[in-house]
Amino acid sequence: MTHDFRCHRMLGLDRLARALDTRMLSFAMTLVLVALLIVFYTVTMVNMSAISGRIDEINAHPYPVTVAAGEVETNLVQLRTLSDRLVYVRTPEAVDAVEDEYASIDQAIADPLATIASQCRSSPEKAAALSADYETLKAEQRQLIDECRDPAATDAEVQRLVSEQVDPLIGAMLARNSEIIGSSHQSFGALFELAVKACAETALYATVLMAGVLAVLAIFLITLKRRNAERDRLQKNLEALLEGFPVVTIHRIAGRLCVFLKEGTGWETAKSAADVIGRVPGVARVSSGFKCERDLDEMARAAVLALSEAGEFSTFKVAARRNHTDFAVGSMDMNRIIGAKLCAAFPEAEVRMKGPDLMVGVEVVQNASYVYARSRPGIGGLPVGSSGTVMCLLSSGIDSPVATWKLARRGA
């Protein structure tokens, strides 16, 4: 086992510094990203629903009505041509042929008229009037057929019936049908504009939300880069400060800086190094303990040794955790097993879960475990050199030294 000092680094004790802590920042950024994605999904679904509704309205109203009105117009023109033919030719064969055409057109025009009557929302009264006019037209056509078959009827009477009753009625129906087509076109244009507007809003919201997501990611990456730079600065400061101690290496493990001393280093030397580290700006807490294998017996022996060297105490607790879940024993089981070993080694001490004199920390990482009992708060703040170079004028009063100290804690 080797003595090891784990430097719990943070930005400081003020509210902003705590907010910028890596774990809190990661959690906050995750929440913001999730919120933005939820908003993006909600806005997209609402706008897509609106676009779908507009498309359904177009499919249910202006488009089929326009198509049906076009078919009605074609059939009405054919009816007018057939009526005009009877003015010049009234042979039985010609009359029978016109009557058959009337019947065929009546079958063809029935469905378009029904579509207009049921689906025309822009001019429902005109649609109803068009259907009523067609019923009147059919009566006029039957009268025209009967008069053409009457041997006593003259050409003048037939022509007067066509020119004064049938053709004007067909003309009025064509005019009303044209108005229905025009209103349907206007309704189609309005619905199309609404659909285009919904698409544009969707694109705008998607752009804004994507910009927000990218901004959040940029802030997170910049802050993370800044924190990594501060950790590197703190590690360099510690390396320079601990040149007089038997330091083997300084590594970043599980979000902390770990200072490893040579095998056989005395406890007093280790405590002196820990006290020096605790006075370094940028160190929030320093704990001195041991590195050992990921074995419960090894961890228990290290816990007994760490607790025996931590100073006087009457109560203690064990706080174990796994940074890697590939270790088979859970945190609660580690607390129980190591706590039992400590109770056996220190029978006069009591276990207290709240407010103990000492806490034995046991942390299991990927390739090793760390056990400590002596833990002291550092001065916190930012590493020296992370905020540039400043100058401070010292006077005989207390204000300027305090200001200098505060500047030093903020990375000056």
Steps between C-alpha positions, in 0.01 A plus 500: 500500500625851424410831656286703269345847513179557309448866423130572463513798267217750447460859390415653835229540760285769341169415334625559145799276556281220627275543198800455273609177665552236232243256629241769566577659165465168321170436672374851425606482136332161468178643641519797261562274202214269599272802545598639159444163335158469667408849383629421152299177488187672632522792257571266211206275583264796546602656170492168318152444639400843373649428157325163492174670593540752218574221254192312618291813457638551149429136419149516647380836366656716225671234293207252457253789464712659225528168316125434535414853382715447191309182418167680553608777265587251226166321534300827502666610177408163345138543616480841338638361173241216503214744564611723214512197267127439546426845365625390157435124496182347646486163335402209727850357476659834594263548795568145625876559471477827697288332766758223538776763529295681766476177700872430463596852606258482793686194630838669446405830668328354808818417696679833433189692607476290816870568574451872459188501716665305785856636501480859378576712812581829334155543333256241638194704396621511138564126507145438623358736236698321226344166597151656506558662157599163355172345617318784326714445190405134487132599504560747218683234300212254541261774381728564201508131407120475528449808284744376236299175473169687473411519129295815566794691645664752268868581459436844644355353819795264540748782437319726749512225768871449444597868480275627780508216753766234443798706385457782757476242778816324377675838476402586855629162619829551317542843661425361847736208437775744400448688827536173693826427314630849580414476871658153515818637343510776760445251782769275356741793487425597862550146626818468298634824651423370848682175425800691363499723809494196728794350308692827528430519875617142542822579316550817708439326831725211397776746410466693826489186713792345316694824554411474869622140515826595328541800734451279806749247365748778424466643852545155649807421289657841570437463873632145495812614315546777753468259790746259341745786457453594866558139606818492292609827659432362849694184423801704382479717813498190721793347313703817553397534865573137595851481355642455850279200576547139382228525235487223243230642274182705494209350310142604434276211612123498528476878474770563762872563509687221679852562633693174543794485743779246499464170682613528859432871536435586866163614622636832626644575156170405344309729738739786429447459127124493553516820707700671226253388234209629710644854484509501119230713330277276295495211751166469677587193709802279547478144633797284591470125483610187318473339159440124497361220290128452442482239771279534808766366738757745360252786527413404857869494602552837335193638679634383838839657429346827371272530801782429744711779347219755467512622861277473803135405452213337682250460214543414134313390189592330173405657167576264211412545137577342164599718207493185284222248546716213375599449864269226624440631854252784539557818699271400787670162530843665502384734777381204704807278448765770551301651787498162676881477465540850645266424792711195578823703476366793707254352749493821709376707204135530400342515157304819438342562163436872561773731623779248568844612617662331202374362173682214330471543126532200270486556126530223242613613155586303189832345599544577870333619817576798724448509875537810718393634838694824544327768295534877530337787308721705272473870425306442175494760228675480166853378424768767500564621147161409357373861501802685369743733675386778735670759719396595851626789716547406866446761771516491877128429530318169489302567181780460247630166639145363501451619143830340399394173663168505322673569168739211563203268564347605169795384291717813491 
